[in-house]
């Protein structure tokens, strides 16, 4: 069985380049609305950790096969 090589960038590893600058921007732009700022910051941070957990479990799953 011949495996086709993927020539594009691995987008699942490039997602942190999107949400990493968003975190400080949330803190700066929503300075005058602290409740919304903290909830949005927590939601984005939880999404970042969920994405990292997905990547780690995907790698471990591929290695175990």
RACORTA-V138684 format. One record per pair of residues at least 24 apart in sequence whose C-alpha atoms are under 10 Angstrom apart, sorted by the first residue. I is the first residue (numbers start at 1). J is the second residue. D is the distance in Angstrom with one decimal. If there is no record, write none. Layout:
# RACORTA-V138684
I_J_D / I_J_D
This chain:
# RACORTA-V138684
12_51_8.6 / 12_52_9.7 / 12_54_9.7 / 12_55_7.8 / 13_51_9.5 / 13_52_9.2 / 13_55_8.1 / 15_48_8.9 / 15_51_8.6 / 15_52_9.9 / 16_48_7.6 / 16_51_8.9 / 16_52_9.1 / 19_44_7.6 / 19_45_8.7 / 19_47_9.2 / 19_48_7.5 / 20_44_9.5 / 20_45_9.3 / 20_48_8.7
